[in-house]
Amino acid sequence: MLRQIVYRSKSTNPLDFSQLDSIASDSIPFNQQNDDFGAGFAGLSLLAQFLPDKIKLDRAITNDIHEDGPRQAIAHTVLEFANSMGIPLIVEGVETIEEWLWLQNIGIRQFQGYLFARPTLNGIGRIEFSV
């Protein structure tokens, strides 16, 4: 039995709203996730047309964010937008403790990246921190 549909829009292809309308149904919960936000087609124009259930901030913005003013401004703004719309923000590509601490300090609470675990099939690996 189908419980829900999750549609991930990627940065490499534009969202086709006619496809979305054809699979959406009142009887099946429907979630949309904006993946790689800030890259390619997964940007502000997509948000203006279709509000997702989650936003995943692209790793290109996360890289060395603790040392980069423009990236910091983007993260602050996206977080403020996500909070004002009630949309959870997940930050991708967190690879260093410095990046994680900076992002956590501004109020971000959901992360993905090599700092926490390497991608694995059917699960996650052991999480270790060497401080």
C-alpha positions in Angstrom: 0.0 0.0 0.0 1.3 3.4 -1.0 1.6 5.7 2.1 3.1 8.8 0.7 4.8 10.3 -2.4 8.1 12.2 -2.0 9.2 14.3 -5.0 12.8 15.5 -5.0 13.4 18.4 -7.4 17.1 18.4 -8.4 19.3 21.3 -9.5 19.9 19.7 -12.9 16.4 19.6 -14.3 13.5 22.1 -14.1 10.4 21.1 -12.3 7.5 20.1 -14.5 4.4 21.1 -12.7 2.1 19.1 -15.0 3.9 16.0 -13.9 3.5 17.0 -10.3 -0.2 17.7 -10.7 -0.8 14.3 -12.3 0.8 12.3 -9.5 -0.6 14.4 -6.6 -3.8 13.0 -5.0 -6.0 14.0 -2.2 -5.9 10.4 -0.9 -2.1 10.1 -0.8 0.1 12.4 1.3 2.5 14.3 -0.9 5.9 15.7 0.1 8.2 17.8 -2.0 11.8 18.3 -1.2 13.9 21.0 -2.8 17.3 19.3 -3.1 20.6 21.2 -3.7 19.0 24.6 -3.0 21.0 27.4 -4.5 22.3 25.4 -7.5 20.8 25.3 -11.0 17.0 25.0 -11.2 16.6 24.5 -7.4 16.5 28.2 -6.6 14.3 31.2 -5.8 12.1 30.8 -8.9 11.1 27.3 -7.7 10.2 28.5 -4.3 8.0 31.3 -5.8 6.0 28.6 -7.7 6.0 25.7 -5.3 6.8 25.6 -1.6 8.6 22.4 -0.6 8.3 20.4 2.6 12.0 20.5 3.1 14.9 22.6 1.7 18.4 21.2 1.4 21.1 23.9 1.1 23.6 22.9 -1.5 27.1 21.9 -0.4 28.7 24.6 -2.6 27.3 27.1 -0.1 28.4 25.1 2.9 32.1 24.8 1.8 34.3 26.9 4.2 31.2 28.9 5.3 32.9 29.7 8.6 35.4 31.8 6.7 33.3 33.3 3.9 31.0 36.3 4.4 28.9 36.0 1.2 28.2 32.3 2.0 27.3 33.3 5.6 24.9 35.9 4.4 23.2 33.3 2.1 22.9 30.8 4.9 21.4 33.4 7.2 18.9 34.5 4.6 17.8 31.0 3.6 17.4 30.0 7.3 15.3 33.1 8.0 13.1 32.3 4.9 12.8 28.6 5.9 11.8 29.5 9.5 9.3 32.2 8.4 7.6 29.6 6.1 7.8 26.7 8.5 10.0 24.7 6.2 12.8 22.5 7.7 16.3 23.4 6.4 18.9 20.7 6.0 22.5 21.7 5.2 24.4 19.4 2.9 28.1 18.9 2.6 29.2 19.6 6.2 32.8 18.2 6.2 34.6 20.1 9.0 33.9 20.8 12.6 34.3 24.5 11.9 31.6 24.5 9.3 29.3 22.5 11.6 29.9 24.8 14.6 29.3 27.9 12.6 26.1 26.6 11.1 24.9 25.3 14.5 25.6 28.7 16.0 23.2 30.5 13.6 20.4 28.1 14.5 20.6 25.3 11.9 19.8 21.9 13.4 19.8 19.4 10.5 22.9 18.4 8.7 24.4 16.0 6.1 28.0 15.5 5.2 31.2 13.5 5.6 31.7 14.9 9.0 28.8 12.7 10.3 28.9 9.7 7.9 30.0 8.6 4.5 27.2 7.5 2.2 26.4 3.8 2.5 23.8 1.5 1.0 20.9 0.6 3.3 22.0 2.6 6.3 24.6 4.8 7.8 28.1 4.1 9.1 29.4 4.7 12.5 29.6 8.4 13.5 32.9 9.4 15.0 34.5 12.7 16.0 38.2 13.2 16.5 38.7 16.4 18.4 
